[in-house]
Amino acid sequence: MALSSASIANNSNNDFYADHEKLYVATDCIVFGFDEGDLKLLIFKRRVEPDSGIWSLIGSFVQLDEDVNDAARRVLKEITGLDEIFLEQSKAYGKTDRDPGYRCLSVAHYALIRIDDYDKELVESHGAYWYTLKDLPKLALDHDQMVADALSKLRRKARHQPIGFELLPEKFTIPQLQQLYEGIYQRELDPRNFRKKVLSLKVLVKLDEKDKSGSKRGAFLYRFDFEKYQELLESGYNFEI
């Protein structure tokens, strides 16, 4: 059960750990999006020292009256305007010298968002921008390691769950889906094998619509059948791609 502000205030007045040194707890968010055939990361330039003006992940200190996961969701809501998105803890970072500002432990989270859904004006007002992974600048503190670890976790998860659909629009083509997985794995995939595999998962619904932006013939659009996916997941189905 979450503590009320009054309870926290009372506890602070009766600090049983007052004789021990303190440290800060923060959360940093690795926000992935997919656009124009590339997996992208949302970053901004830090506005506080240390490393002010250096490209950075989006983060915040955890407040006394909130859970760590709630802090991450608060950060994402403040920056993107979104709250119903995929979010998962990645890893905790606690090296003594990771932040020259003060002793600070950070619990990193990675999020997957549909790049057309977020509040663009809100993101721009915070000075945040999307960068492709191959063009990513050097990041502040240990944020480069956070991105590498989150990407590794995303790749492992994508091998067993169709997690990539969290990054796609409601309607998409098989080539677009392949581009997404190539972005996640950072390598090319064989088109025939990929198409055969994803259709065998039985979680795609073919629509009577085509995307003709790439050719006159066009490519059929599909949508993700979430209910079917849940049924197969509960039955122990292997979604490895």
PASEBA-1860 file (N, C-alpha, C; in nm, 3 decimals):
! residues 241
1> MALSSASI> 0.085/-0.119/0.000/0.000/0.000/0.000/0.089/0.124/0.000 ~ 0.059/0.221/-0.084/0.138/0.342/-0.093/0.121/0.427/0.032 ~ 0.229/0.492/0.073/0.223/0.578/0.190/0.167/0.715/0.152 ~ 0.085/0.773/0.239/0.035/0.907/0.216/0.146/1.007/0.247 ~ 0.125/1.132/0.201/0.223/1.236/0.229/0.238/1.258/0.379 ~ 0.125/1.247/0.451/0.129/1.265/0.597/0.212/1.156/0.662 ~ 0.191/1.032/0.615/0.267/0.920/0.672/0.415/0.937/0.647 ~ 0.449/0.983/0.524/0.590/1.003/0.491/0.649/1.112/0.580
9> ANNSNNDF> 0.571/1.219/0.600/0.618/1.328/0.686/0.643/1.277/0.828 ~ 0.550/1.194/0.879/0.567/1.138/1.013/0.690/1.050/1.020 ~ 0.710/0.969/0.914/0.826/0.881/0.913/0.955/0.960/0.910 ~ 0.954/1.074/0.835/1.076/1.154/0.828/1.107/1.217/0.964 ~ 1.003/1.242/1.044/1.024/1.296/1.178/1.074/1.188/1.273 ~ 1.053/1.063/1.235/1.100/0.950/1.316/1.190/0.864/1.228 ~ 1.298/0.925/1.181/1.389/0.858/1.088/1.478/0.760/1.164 ~ 1.443/0.630/1.151/1.519/0.527/1.220/1.658/0.508/1.158
17> YADHEKLY> 1.679/0.567/1.038/1.806/0.549/0.967/1.884/0.680/0.961 ~ 1.854/0.773/1.051/1.914/0.906/1.046/2.065/0.904/1.058 ~ 2.120/0.802/1.121/2.265/0.796/1.141/2.339/0.748/1.017 ~ 2.265/0.704/0.917/2.329/0.651/0.796/2.337/0.759/0.687 ~ 2.436/0.745/0.600/2.450/0.838/0.488/2.334/0.822/0.390 ~ 2.301/0.931/0.323/2.190/0.931/0.228/2.241/0.924/0.084 ~ 2.154/0.879/-0.005/2.183/0.887/-0.148/2.054/0.916/-0.222 ~ 2.067/0.966/-0.345/1.951/0.996/-0.427/1.913/0.873/-0.511
25> VATDCIVF> 1.784/0.862/-0.540/1.735/0.758/-0.631/1.668/0.829/-0.749 ~ 1.710/0.792/-0.870/1.654/0.853/-0.991/1.601/0.743/-1.082 ~ 1.529/0.786/-1.185/1.490/0.695/-1.292/1.524/0.761/-1.424 ~ 1.579/0.683/-1.517/1.610/0.731/-1.651/1.534/0.645/-1.751 ~ 1.475/0.710/-1.851/1.388/0.641/-1.946/1.451/0.631/-2.084 ~ 1.464/0.509/-2.133/1.512/0.483/-2.268/1.388/0.467/-2.355 ~ 1.354/0.572/-2.430/1.229/0.576/-2.505/1.255/0.543/-2.651 ~ 1.210/0.425/-2.694/1.227/0.381/-2.832/1.103/0.414/-2.914
33> GFDEGDLK> 1.124/0.455/-3.038/1.016/0.475/-3.134/1.062/0.424/-3.270 ~ 0.969/0.405/-3.362/1.002/0.354/-3.495/0.942/0.446/-3.599 ~ 1.029/0.492/-3.693/0.982/0.587/-3.794/1.073/0.581/-3.915 ~ 1.012/0.584/-4.035/1.087/0.587/-4.161/1.188/0.473/-4.170 ~ 1.147/0.355/-4.124/1.231/0.237/-4.135/1.343/0.226/-4.034 ~ 1.348/0.316/-3.935/1.456/0.314/-3.837/1.403/0.311/-3.695 ~ 1.475/0.239/-3.608/1.448/0.244/-3.465/1.515/0.369/-3.410 ~ 1.440/0.449/-3.335/1.492/0.577/-3.288/1.482/0.588/-3.136
41> LLIFKRRV> 1.561/0.682/-3.083/1.567/0.705/-2.939/1.537/0.852/-2.911 ~ 1.455/0.877/-2.808/1.419/1.013/-2.771/1.515/1.064/-2.664 ~ 1.590/1.172/-2.696/1.687/1.228/-2.601/1.675/1.380/-2.598 ~ 1.735/1.441/-2.499/1.735/1.587/-2.491/1.865/1.633/-2.427 ~ 1.892/1.764/-2.432/2.013/1.818/-2.371/1.986/1.854/-2.226 ~ 2.072/1.803/-2.139/2.055/1.828/-1.996/2.057/1.977/-1.966 ~ 1.969/2.017/-1.873/1.959/2.158/-1.835/2.018/2.185/-1.698 ~ 2.074/2.083/-1.635/2.133/2.099/-1.501/2.273/2.039/-1.500
49> EPDSGIWS> 2.354/2.086/-1.408/2.486/2.026/-1.387/2.472/1.900/-1.303 ~ 2.564/1.804/-1.316/2.678/1.805/-1.408/2.637/1.770/-1.551 ~ 2.725/1.797/-1.646/2.703/1.766/-1.787/2.589/1.847/-1.849 ~ 2.566/1.967/-1.800/2.464/2.053/-1.860/2.498/2.078/-2.006 ~ 2.396/2.068/-2.093/2.416/2.088/-2.236/2.456/1.964/-2.312 ~ 2.478/1.853/-2.242/2.515/1.726/-2.306/2.388/1.646/-2.333 ~ 2.385/1.576/-2.446/2.270/1.493/-2.478/2.251/1.386/-2.371 ~ 2.125/1.360/-2.338/2.095/1.276/-2.222/1.963/1.203/-2.240
57> LIGSFVQL> 1.948/1.095/-2.168/1.817/1.031/-2.155/1.727/1.122/-2.072 ~ 1.599/1.095/-2.078/1.501/1.173/-2.003/1.478/1.106/-1.868 ~ 1.495/1.182/-1.762/1.482/1.120/-1.630/1.441/1.219/-1.523 ~ 1.437/1.168/-1.400/1.396/1.250/-1.286/1.433/1.178/-1.157 ~ 1.443/1.256/-1.050/1.457/1.193/-0.918/1.322/1.134/-0.877 ~ 1.326/1.025/-0.805/1.205/0.962/-0.753/1.160/1.039/-0.630 ~ 1.036/1.080/-0.628/0.983/1.155/-0.515/0.955/1.061/-0.397 ~ 0.952/1.118/-0.277/0.934/1.038/-0.157/0.801/0.964/-0.155
65> DEDVNDAA> 0.700/1.020/-0.220/0.567/0.961/-0.212/0.527/0.883/-0.337 ~ 0.626/0.837/-0.418/0.591/0.761/-0.537/0.681/0.639/-0.553 ~ 0.625/0.535/-0.613/0.702/0.416/-0.645/0.795/0.447/-0.762 ~ 0.900/0.368/-0.778/0.996/0.392/-0.884/0.930/0.383/-1.022 ~ 0.846/0.280/-1.042/0.778/0.265/-1.171/0.685/0.383/-1.199 ~ 0.620/0.433/-1.093/0.532/0.548/-1.110/0.612/0.672/-1.149 ~ 0.734/0.683/-1.097/0.819/0.796/-1.132/0.853/0.793/-1.281 ~ 0.881/0.674/-1.332/0.912/0.660/-1.475/0.790/0.697/-1.560
73> RRVLKEIT> 0.673/0.653/-1.518/0.551/0.687/-1.593/0.523/0.837/-1.586 ~ 0.553/0.898/-1.473/0.536/1.043/-1.461/0.626/1.116/-1.560 ~ 0.751/1.074/-1.569/0.846/1.135/-1.662/0.796/1.124/-1.805 ~ 0.751/1.006/-1.844/0.703/0.986/-1.981/0.579/1.069/-2.010 ~ 0.491/1.079/-1.912/0.369/1.159/-1.929/0.405/1.307/-1.946 ~ 0.500/1.355/-1.866/0.539/1.495/-1.873/0.604/1.530/-2.006 ~ 0.678/1.436/-2.065/0.753/1.464/-2.187/0.672/1.435/-2.312 ~ 0.597/1.323/-2.314/0.530/1.280/-2.437/0.379/1.301/-2.435
81> GLDEIFLE> 0.321/1.320/-2.315/0.176/1.331/-2.305/0.106/1.197/-2.303 ~ 0.184/1.087/-2.306/0.126/0.952/-2.311/0.135/0.884/-2.175 ~ 0.034/0.802/-2.144/0.041/0.723/-2.021/0.015/0.574/-2.043 ~ -0.061/0.538/-2.144/-0.089/0.397/-2.171/0.010/0.344/-2.273 ~ 0.134/0.321/-2.230/0.237/0.271/-2.321/0.314/0.157/-2.255 ~ 0.386/0.081/-2.337/0.467/-0.028/-2.284/0.586/0.030/-2.209 ~ 0.602/-0.011/-2.084/0.713/0.035/-2.000/0.759/-0.079/-1.913 ~ 0.891/-0.097/-1.905/0.945/-0.208/-1.827/1.080/-0.167/-1.769
89> QSKAYGKT> 1.106/-0.212/-1.646/1.236/-0.186/-1.586/1.344/-0.257/-1.665 ~ 1.455/-0.188/-1.684/1.568/-0.246/-1.755/1.674/-0.296/-1.658 ~ 1.729/-0.202/-1.579/1.840/-0.239/-1.490/1.866/-0.125/-1.392 ~ 1.924/-0.157/-1.278/1.965/-0.055/-1.181/2.113/-0.026/-1.198 ~ 2.150/0.102/-1.184/2.289/0.144/-1.201/2.333/0.214/-1.073 ~ 2.434/0.155/-1.007/2.469/0.204/-0.875/2.617/0.220/-0.849 ~ 2.700/0.234/-0.953/2.842/0.257/-0.930/2.861/0.387/-0.851 ~ 2.956/0.386/-0.761/2.975/0.501/-0.672/3.010/0.628/-0.748
97> DRDPGYRC> 3.078/0.615/-0.863/3.123/0.733/-0.937/3.040/0.759/-1.062 ~ 2.920/0.701/-1.074/2.842/0.716/-1.197/2.791/0.858/-1.217 ~ 2.772/0.932/-1.109/2.720/1.069/-1.120/2.807/1.160/-1.033 ~ 2.884/1.249/-1.096/2.971/1.338/-1.018/2.895/1.441/-0.937 ~ 2.762/1.454/-0.960/2.683/1.551/-0.885/2.667/1.513/-0.739 ~ 2.646/1.384/-0.713/2.630/1.332/-0.577/2.609/1.181/-0.591 ~ 2.617/1.110/-0.480/2.593/0.965/-0.481/2.448/0.941/-0.523 ~ 2.429/0.877/-0.640/2.295/0.862/-0.696/2.280/0.727/-0.764
105> LSVAHYAL> 2.177/0.655/-0.727/2.142/0.528/-0.790/2.028/0.554/-0.889 ~ 2.038/0.497/-1.008/1.932/0.516/-1.107/1.873/0.382/-1.149 ~ 1.741/0.375/-1.153/1.669/0.258/-1.203/1.618/0.293/-1.342 ~ 1.678/0.231/-1.443/1.643/0.263/-1.582/1.519/0.184/-1.626 ~ 1.438/0.247/-1.709/1.321/0.183/-1.770/1.328/0.204/-1.921 ~ 1.281/0.107/-1.997/1.269/0.131/-2.140/1.122/0.129/-2.179 ~ 1.089/0.218/-2.273/0.951/0.234/-2.317/0.944/0.221/-2.468 ~ 0.831/0.172/-2.518/0.806/0.160/-2.661/0.683/0.242/-2.693
113> IRIDDYDK> 0.695/0.337/-2.786/0.581/0.419/-2.820/0.564/0.426/-2.972 ~ 0.440/0.442/-3.013/0.412/0.465/-3.156/0.446/0.609/-3.185 ~ 0.536/0.630/-3.277/0.597/0.761/-3.296/0.498/0.867/-3.343 ~ 0.381/0.826/-3.392/0.280/0.923/-3.435/0.181/0.957/-3.325 ~ 0.191/0.889/-3.210/0.091/0.907/-3.105/0.127/1.016/-3.004 ~ 0.253/1.046/-2.989/0.293/1.136/-2.881/0.259/1.282/-2.914 ~ 0.263/1.366/-2.813/0.235/1.508/-2.826/0.362/1.579/-2.876 ~ 0.367/1.608/-3.005/0.489/1.662/-3.066/0.526/1.798/-3.008
121> ELVESHGA> 0.427/1.885/-2.986/0.455/2.017/-2.931/0.510/2.007/-2.789 ~ 0.458/1.912/-2.711/0.505/1.892/-2.574/0.650/1.845/-2.575 ~ 0.681/1.750/-2.662/0.818/1.698/-2.673/0.914/1.811/-2.712 ~ 0.876/1.890/-2.812/0.961/1.998/-2.859/0.981/2.104/-2.751 ~ 0.879/2.127/-2.669/0.891/2.227/-2.563/0.995/2.188/-2.459 ~ 1.024/2.058/-2.449/1.127/2.010/-2.356/1.263/1.998/-2.425 ~ 1.270/2.037/-2.553/1.397/2.029/-2.625/1.439/1.887/-2.655 ~ 1.343/1.796/-2.668/1.374/1.656/-2.695/1.364/1.627/-2.845
129> YWYTLKDL> 1.448/1.535/-2.893/1.452/1.500/-3.035/1.472/1.351/-3.052 ~ 1.428/1.301/-3.168/1.446/1.160/-3.204/1.576/1.143/-3.282 ~ 1.657/1.048/-3.242/1.780/1.014/-3.313/1.779/0.866/-3.348 ~ 1.821/0.834/-3.472/1.839/0.693/-3.506/1.956/0.639/-3.425 ~ 1.955/0.511/-3.398/2.060/0.452/-3.315/2.198/0.469/-3.377 ~ 2.205/0.460/-3.511/2.336/0.471/-3.577/2.391/0.613/-3.571 ~ 2.304/0.712/-3.551/2.348/0.852/-3.546/2.347/0.909/-3.404 ~ 2.333/0.823/-3.307/2.319/0.868/-3.169/2.447/0.936/-3.119
137> PKLALDHD> 2.436/1.059/-3.065/2.555/1.126/-3.012/2.597/1.065/-2.878 ~ 2.714/1.102/-2.832/2.761/1.061/-2.701/2.668/1.115/-2.595 ~ 2.626/1.029/-2.500/2.531/1.070/-2.398/2.599/1.095/-2.264 ~ 2.530/1.167/-2.179/2.583/1.205/-2.048/2.595/1.084/-1.955 ~ 2.680/1.101/-1.853/2.696/1.003/-1.745/2.714/0.862/-1.801 ~ 2.636/0.765/-1.753/2.644/0.627/-1.803/2.525/0.592/-1.892 ~ 2.467/0.693/-1.956/2.346/0.670/-2.035/2.372/0.588/-2.160 ~ 2.493/0.593/-2.217/2.525/0.507/-2.331/2.511/0.360/-2.292
145> QMVADALS> 2.558/0.326/-2.172/2.547/0.188/-2.125/2.402/0.150/-2.101 ~ 2.323/0.245/-2.051/2.181/0.219/-2.029/2.111/0.185/-2.160 ~ 2.143/0.259/-2.266/2.082/0.234/-2.396/2.123/0.097/-2.448 ~ 2.252/0.064/-2.437/2.300/-0.066/-2.485/2.232/-0.180/-2.409 ~ 2.217/-0.166/-2.278/2.155/-0.272/-2.198/2.006/-0.285/-2.231 ~ 1.938/-0.172/-2.250/1.795/-0.176/-2.282/1.773/-0.238/-2.420 ~ 1.860/-0.205/-2.515/1.847/-0.262/-2.649/1.869/-0.413/-2.646 ~ 1.964/-0.458/-2.566/1.987/-0.603/-2.551/1.865/-0.671/-2.493
153> KLRRKARH> 1.803/-0.608/-2.394/1.684/-0.666/-2.333/1.568/-0.667/-2.431 ~ 1.554/-0.560/-2.509/1.449/-0.554/-2.611/1.468/-0.664/-2.714 ~ 1.591/-0.688/-2.756/1.619/-0.793/-2.855/1.584/-0.931/-2.799 ~ 1.622/-0.955/-2.675/1.590/-1.086/-2.615/1.440/-1.106/-2.606 ~ 1.368/-1.002/-2.568/1.224/-1.013/-2.554/1.156/-1.030/-2.690 ~ 1.209/-0.959/-2.791/1.151/-0.966/-2.925/1.165/-1.105/-2.987 ~ 1.259/-1.184/-2.939/1.277/-1.319/-2.993/1.166/-1.414/-2.949 ~ 1.098/-1.380/-2.839/0.999/-1.473/-2.785/0.859/-1.414/-2.772
161> QPIGFELL> 0.848/-1.283/-2.789/0.717/-1.219/-2.785/0.708/-1.118/-2.898 ~ 0.593/-1.101/-2.959/0.578/-1.003/-3.068/0.570/-0.861/-3.015 ~ 0.672/-0.823/-2.938/0.672/-0.694/-2.869/0.682/-0.577/-2.966 ~ 0.734/-0.604/-3.087/0.751/-0.498/-3.184/0.622/-0.429/-3.224 ~ 0.509/-0.495/-3.207/0.381/-0.435/-3.245/0.349/-0.311/-3.161 ~ 0.416/-0.298/-3.046/0.396/-0.178/-2.963/0.450/-0.053/-3.033 ~ 0.535/-0.071/-3.134/0.599/0.041/-3.202/0.535/0.075/-3.336 ~ 0.445/-0.010/-3.383/0.386/0.007/-3.515/0.250/0.077/-3.507
169> PEKFTIPQ> 0.209/0.140/-3.617/0.072/0.194/-3.620/-0.028/0.080/-3.621 ~ -0.155/0.110/-3.606/-0.258/0.006/-3.599/-0.260/-0.080/-3.725 ~ -0.236/-0.018/-3.841/-0.231/-0.091/-3.968/-0.090/-0.081/-4.025 ~ -0.037/-0.192/-4.072/0.101/-0.195/-4.120/0.117/-0.304/-4.225 ~ 0.225/-0.299/-4.300/0.255/-0.402/-4.400/0.362/-0.495/-4.346 ~ 0.376/-0.610/-4.409/0.481/-0.704/-4.370/0.620/-0.641/-4.388 ~ 0.645/-0.569/-4.501/0.776/-0.503/-4.514/0.804/-0.403/-4.402 ~ 0.701/-0.331/-4.358/0.721/-0.237/-4.247/0.756/-0.311/-4.119
177> LQQLYEGI> 0.690/-0.424/-4.097/0.719/-0.505/-3.979/0.862/-0.557/-3.985 ~ 0.905/-0.599/-4.104/1.042/-0.648/-4.120/1.142/-0.536/-4.092 ~ 1.115/-0.416/-4.144/1.204/-0.304/-4.117/1.218/-0.277/-3.968 ~ 1.109/-0.294/-3.896/1.114/-0.273/-3.752/1.207/-0.373/-3.686 ~ 1.191/-0.501/-3.719/1.276/-0.603/-3.656/1.422/-0.590/-3.701 ~ 1.444/-0.542/-3.822/1.580/-0.516/-3.865/1.639/-0.400/-3.784 ~ 1.554/-0.304/-3.748/1.598/-0.194/-3.664/1.633/-0.240/-3.523 ~ 1.552/-0.332/-3.471/1.578/-0.385/-3.336/1.707/-0.466/-3.333
185> YQRELDPR> 1.724/-0.554/-3.433/1.842/-0.640/-3.436/1.962/-0.576/-3.503 ~ 1.940/-0.461/-3.570/2.047/-0.391/-3.641/2.117/-0.481/-3.744 ~ 2.036/-0.556/-3.818/2.088/-0.639/-3.927/1.974/-0.672/-4.023 ~ 2.009/-0.711/-4.146/1.909/-0.743/-4.246/1.853/-0.884/-4.223 ~ 1.725/-0.901/-4.255/1.658/-1.031/-4.243/1.609/-1.074/-4.381 ~ 1.611/-1.203/-4.406/1.565/-1.255/-4.534/1.414/-1.234/-4.548 ~ 1.367/-1.163/-4.652/1.225/-1.130/-4.665/1.133/-1.252/-4.667 ~ 1.169/-1.355/-4.743/1.082/-1.473/-4.754/1.071/-1.546/-4.622
193> NFRKKVLS> 1.184/-1.568/-4.557/1.182/-1.638/-4.429/1.107/-1.558/-4.323 ~ 1.126/-1.426/-4.323/1.059/-1.342/-4.225/0.908/-1.347/-4.245 ~ 0.863/-1.331/-4.369/0.720/-1.333/-4.398/0.657/-1.466/-4.357 ~ 0.725/-1.575/-4.390/0.675/-1.708/-4.355/0.663/-1.724/-4.204 ~ 0.764/-1.675/-4.133/0.765/-1.691/-3.988/0.656/-1.609/-3.921 ~ 0.644/-1.480/-3.956/0.547/-1.395/-3.887/0.403/-1.438/-3.917 ~ 0.377/-1.488/-4.039/0.242/-1.534/-4.071/0.210/-1.664/-3.997 ~ 0.314/-1.743/-3.969/0.293/-1.869/-3.896/0.259/-1.844/-3.749
201> LKVLVKLD> 0.286/-1.723/-3.698/0.255/-1.693/-3.558/0.105/-1.683/-3.532 ~ 0.027/-1.662/-3.640/-0.120/-1.660/-3.633/-0.176/-1.545/-3.549 ~ -0.103/-1.435/-3.546/-0.152/-1.319/-3.471/-0.172/-1.198/-3.562 ~ -0.164/-1.218/-3.694/-0.185/-1.109/-3.789/-0.317/-1.128/-3.863 ~ -0.391/-1.020/-3.877/-0.517/-1.023/-3.950/-0.498/-0.943/-4.078 ~ -0.515/-1.009/-4.193/-0.499/-0.943/-4.322/-0.623/-0.859/-4.352 ~ -0.602/-0.735/-4.394/-0.712/-0.642/-4.422/-0.734/-0.628/-4.574 ~ -0.851/-0.583/-4.610/-0.882/-0.560/-4.751/-0.838/-0.419/-4.792
209> EKDKSGSK> -0.721/-0.381/-4.748/-0.665/-0.250/-4.779/-0.520/-0.267/-4.819 ~ -0.471/-0.174/-4.901/-0.332/-0.178/-4.943/-0.264/-0.043/-4.917 ~ -0.135/-0.053/-4.890/-0.051/0.066/-4.882/0.021/0.079/-5.016 ~ -0.012/0.184/-5.090/0.045/0.203/-5.224/0.150/0.314/-5.226 ~ 0.201/0.348/-5.110/0.302/0.453/-5.104/0.435/0.411/-5.165 ~ 0.460/0.278/-5.166/0.588/0.229/-5.218/0.583/0.184/-5.362 ~ 0.463/0.148/-5.414/0.451/0.101/-5.552/0.305/0.108/-5.595 ~ 0.281/0.102/-5.726/0.144/0.104/-5.776/0.068/-0.020/-5.733
217> RGAFLYRF> 0.137/-0.132/-5.731/0.073/-0.258/-5.691/0.035/-0.254/-5.544 ~ 0.120/-0.198/-5.463/0.092/-0.184/-5.322/0.114/-0.313/-5.243 ~ 0.106/-0.300/-5.110/0.122/-0.415/-5.019/0.003/-0.418/-4.925 ~ -0.048/-0.538/-4.900/-0.164/-0.551/-4.811/-0.129/-0.506/-4.670 ~ -0.228/-0.445/-4.607/-0.214/-0.402/-4.468/-0.262/-0.513/-4.374 ~ -0.203/-0.517/-4.256/-0.239/-0.613/-4.152/-0.262/-0.538/-4.022 ~ -0.326/-0.604/-3.929/-0.335/-0.554/-3.792/-0.302/-0.668/-3.696 ~ -0.260/-0.630/-3.578/-0.221/-0.727/-3.476/-0.343/-0.772/-3.397
225> DFEKYQEL> -0.364/-0.903/-3.387/-0.477/-0.959/-3.313/-0.432/-0.984/-3.169 ~ -0.454/-0.886/-3.082/-0.405/-0.895/-2.945/-0.475/-1.007/-2.868 ~ -0.605/-1.024/-2.888/-0.678/-1.128/-2.815/-0.627/-1.267/-2.852 ~ -0.601/-1.289/-2.981/-0.547/-1.418/-3.025/-0.409/-1.440/-2.965 ~ -0.331/-1.334/-2.960/-0.198/-1.342/-2.902/-0.205/-1.384/-2.755 ~ -0.297/-1.324/-2.679/-0.312/-1.357/-2.538/-0.350/-1.504/-2.519 ~ -0.438/-1.554/-2.605/-0.479/-1.694/-2.597/-0.360/-1.786/-2.620 ~ -0.281/-1.757/-2.724/-0.166/-1.840/-2.755/-0.057/-1.829/-2.649
233> LESGYNFE> -0.040/-1.709/-2.592/0.060/-1.689/-2.489/0.028/-1.772/-2.366 ~ -0.100/-1.774/-2.327/-0.142/-1.852/-2.211/-0.128/-2.002/-2.235 ~ -0.133/-2.043/-2.361/-0.120/-2.185/-2.394/0.026/-2.229/-2.403 ~ 0.120/-2.133/-2.389/0.263/-2.166/-2.394/0.320/-2.164/-2.533 ~ 0.254/-2.098/-2.629/0.300/-2.093/-2.767/0.433/-2.019/-2.776 ~ 0.526/-2.067/-2.863/0.655/-2.006/-2.881/0.648/-1.904/-2.996 ~ 0.669/-1.778/-2.967/0.661/-1.672/-3.067/0.796/-1.633/-3.125 ~ 0.898/-1.718/-3.111/1.032/-1.679/-3.153/1.037/-1.640/-3.299
241> I> 1.100/-1.526/-3.326/1.121/-1.476/-3.463/1.270/-1.479/-3.493
END
